[in-house]
Structures are given as C-alpha cells and as structure tokens.
Amino acid sequence: MIVLSGTDIAVEFGGEVLFSDACFRLENDGRVALVGVNGCGKTTLFKVINGECEPTNGYINKVAGVKIGYMEQYVIRDEEMTLYDEVLEIFRPLIDMEQELYEIGVAIDSGDHSEKTLQRQMQLNEKFQQEGGLVYKSKTTSALLGLGFDKEMLSRPISVLSGGQKSKAQLAKLLLSDSNILLLDEPTNHLDIKACEWLEKFLSEYKGAYIVISHDRYFLDKVTTVTYEMENGRLHEYRGNYSRFLELKAEARLAQQRQYDKTMKEIHRIEGIIEQQRSWKVEHNYITAFSKQKQVDRLKETLDKPEDAPEELRFRLRCKEGGGNDVLMAEKLCKSFDGEKLFSAVDLDIKKNERVFILGENGCGKTTLLKILTGQLPADFGSYRYGSEIEWGYYDQSQSSLTPTKTVLDELWDDFPRMTQTEVRTALGSFMFHGDDVFKLVGKLSGGEKARISLLKLMLKGGNLLFLDEPTNHLDIHSREALEKALSEYGGTLVVVSHDRYLINKLAGRIILLKPDGIVKVNGNYDTYVAMTEAEEEKPQVEKTEKKPNDYKLRKEKESNLRKLKTALSRTEKEIEETEQRIAELTELLSTPEYSSDYEKAMKLSVEIDELRQKEEELTAKWMEISEELESAE
C-alpha cells in the first residue's frame, strides 16, 4: 500500500527553479534512497514532505494516520540539558500531562473536590495511560542503553558529548517517536563503523517506511531497495539499491544515447534526400522534398536528447618515480594524552604500492597516528623511518592547512608560485571553481569546497606515498566516485584512515585495526574484515591447557563466581517478570468501573503502578550490569 506520494512537485528560489515535476511514491514498508549532487534539492524535498517548505507547484499525499519522523527536526536546542532529559523531550505532551495530573492531585489534597476537577483528572488519567504515560521513561532509558550509552552518560549534559554521540541522541528521539515514516538526512554523519552497523540493523528491523539521504554508498546498499536520483532538476526512479542504480542508470543512458544517435542518423539521411530533391528543381521533386520534411519534423518531435551529466571532479594523482620496496617502517609507537593511553606497541611494515586502511573506533588515535608519521606530533615511545626516495603527501580531514582569509586563487597560487595565473585557474576549473568562485574567501567555503582545494593541492604536489585522513568526508557521491577512480589509478602507496566502507571495499589490500594495546592486521578489504570478525565471534572459547600452580583454585573460584552471577541473573529476571505481570494486572484494574469512577482509588493505584515502573527500571539496569559481568567472566 502506498502511504506517501508526491505529484508534480516544483520548488523555486528567487525565480530560479531548483527542481520541477518531481513525482515519487512510498510503500508502507518502502526502503528508499534519495541521491544527487550537493545543492540539487534533496533536503528541500524532505522539507516539502515534512510541511516545512511550501512547493511552488504540486502536492504531497499522505494516508490518514501517517506520522512522519524527520531526523533533522530533532535538533539539540539546549546543550545544558542532560542526555536523558533531552531525549525525554520527545514525550513533551506526556510530560505536560503528568505535570497537570500532579497539580490536580495537589489541588484535590487541598480540598478541591469539584466535579470539574474530578472529571478533568479522570479524562487526563485515561489519556495519559492510553498514550504510554506509564512506560515512556523506561522506554527512553532502554533506547539509550541499547544505543551504547552507559548509565553514567545519561546524566551528562549534551554539551560534553561528541558529534557522533549527539547524532545517536537524535536517532534515539527518532526511535522513540512512534513514527511510521522516517526521513533520514545524512544519518551516518559523525558515526563510526560500529554505530553505522547498529543503525543498519535498526533499519532492517524497522516496521515502517523510510527515505534516506546519504553519501555513504555501503550504507545505501545495505538498507535501500529503491533509489530516486535528483539530477538536472528532475527526479528519476530506479528499482534497486545504490550499486544496482548505477548499473540501471548506465544502461538507460546508453540505450537513450543509442536511440538518439540512431534517430539523428535517420534525420541526416532524410535531409540529404531533401537537399537532393530540391536541387533538381522539378515540381514533383519539390512535393517529395515537402513530404520528407514532414517526416523529419515528426522525428525531431520524438527526439529525446540525453541530459548532460552533472559536472564532476576529473583528476589524476601523479606518482613520483623511484623508491624501494620498503616504504614505511615503525616499531613500538605509543601515544597518550593527559595520562590516558590512546595506543601502544604499534608496529608497521608498509611496502611499495600497498593500499593500507587504518580502522578503529572514534577516539582510538587514528588521526594522531598519521600526525606522528608525518612529523606533526611526537610519539611518546617508539620510532619510525621512511624508505629511500620516499616523498609523502598528507590530506588533513580538518583542513587546518588552509588559510581562511585567503582567496581560493591565492590559497593555491601561494603553494605553487611557479604556476602562471592561467595554469592555476585552469587547475581550479577542473575542480569546479569557475569564474568569480576563485575570488571567494576560503573561510566562507563549504566543507566540500575546502575538501576539493585540499585534493587539488595533493594532486599538484605529487609524491609516491599518500596519507589520507577521511578523504571522502564532505564530498558528495559523484566526487567520492571521482576520488575513488583517481586513487585506484594512483601508482604509489596509500595509507588511509576512513569510515567509508564502500571505499575500503574497493581499494583496500590490507586493513590495520588500531587498538589500545597494538594492532590487528587483516589481508583483504572490508568484507574480508567483517567475515574474519564474525568468525572470531562464533569461534568457541577453547580453555587453555597450560597448567599453573594455582590453576585448580582459580578454576574453582571462577566456577563459583559464574554460578553466583547466573543465580543472580535468574533471580533478577524472575523479579522483572513478576513486576511486569503486577503492572499489567494493576493497569487492567485501573480501567474497571470501580477504579475509574473513584479518583482516590485511581490515584492510589496510579502511584503504585509508578512505583512498580520505577522498580522495573532499576531491575532492568541491574540485569544489564549482571549480564555484562557474566559475559566478561565467561
């Protein structure tokens, strides 16, 4: 069943058409990707769907009862609120009802027994329960714990959270919103690979429909089955995930080009006949020419010229010749900040033409490791050295080497003063800086534009070893694919830090997983890494056969501890089950005439239910602590 659709949607800004005649449909279990170059109107279409933006033309159809959840709308407005309170704000109507019920209770206790007050209490109580007032707090706690936040973090202010943690807080709001259609605008931004995998699992189990805008091609392949592309102001539909969309688009463009070429060939053939007939200057030849001209006109009416592809990056990374087989060696590198260890015992042996990707959780020190290897930071311990005739280039994800007060032209020219102005402008043009764009201040550029300047510098500098720190951040899909092509054709050695699993899959020959106590090496790409990780998790734990003097005693102590934890876990599970059963009984009792007509009984019962709900939350938290301890002990 179609739950959401758009018909002939058009949006104009300042007299310029952003897109027009956009039509789409979303099934009740639809998994849809919305792709296109930056600035083509994807987010604007989301705002039209969500009612935040009025279309110039066309309309949106929604099935009755549909509730749309838009990730962008769940912004963090007060960074001094705690994480728990911020996410709880999604239940603001219930919070307000609960406050009003409390105030009514205080009024009744003070002697206000008027019919109006009692009736309001009864109506509000019924609505509060029907809309989940008895469970919304426990649902919020469970969602946050499930997203990987620990209990301590729930009481921290939003201001101390990382970008990825704030994104997860927004996702928690979306999860709790009870929406049956989700609009997700770049949901994987700031998320590490582990968090992306969690989101993929959540979406695979989601019962409603969603449309997702993302530059993460691996993510799109995992979670979507239909792709809409916004290109040249038009919306085109393709049945399939992102990789299938690329195939279908290429096939459609080729078929359209062939038909266009065939029609043009026929037009030229007939026009040749017309010219010949007219040259004879005989009446019946003029009649033939007139007839043939009508044929040409009909063919021109059916002519469907393929649209020009959007402008994209076209560049080649030059590789300096020379250099031996040994490119980079490191031994026992260690680094700490403020007494907290990032990593230690990092050994590297990188050979010529290798493509090495460094993975690890956010904050594990991947960028720090690159800065040590490029001499920007000192290591606490250990050493590294380059092979003979190795020249390296470095791409910094923070773009800290760019000067905000310079123009785009000067930013490039100052680094390459031997180039003429014409050569500099030509180079900038190949990276989509045209006309007056070159006089823009660097500080006013978007993240994608800054990324293009940094890539251009890397291209012009050359080198036979490239260090790349999150090179696809800020780039749209077309630019990512252009970079991917350039890197695949690069003749030197690559050392890359990236969360872009599509890029890793395409280019990686070896993966290095950075951990606090060293590294894990995997020969292969991202899929190989995932397969190895899953195999490790499934591998049964083999007990060590090596005997130690106190082995028997330690084994007995471990067995005793496991028995205690399992008993405690079983007891807690039983208590939770009994508490849930009691809550259900009291909730059912609350709706009977005996209690619904007696406010004192109803209030007393509601208080008891709240206490039980609080107990259930405490038991659930206790159960999670025991489970984690048991898992660690096993």
Disulfide bonds with the S-S distance in Angstrom:
none
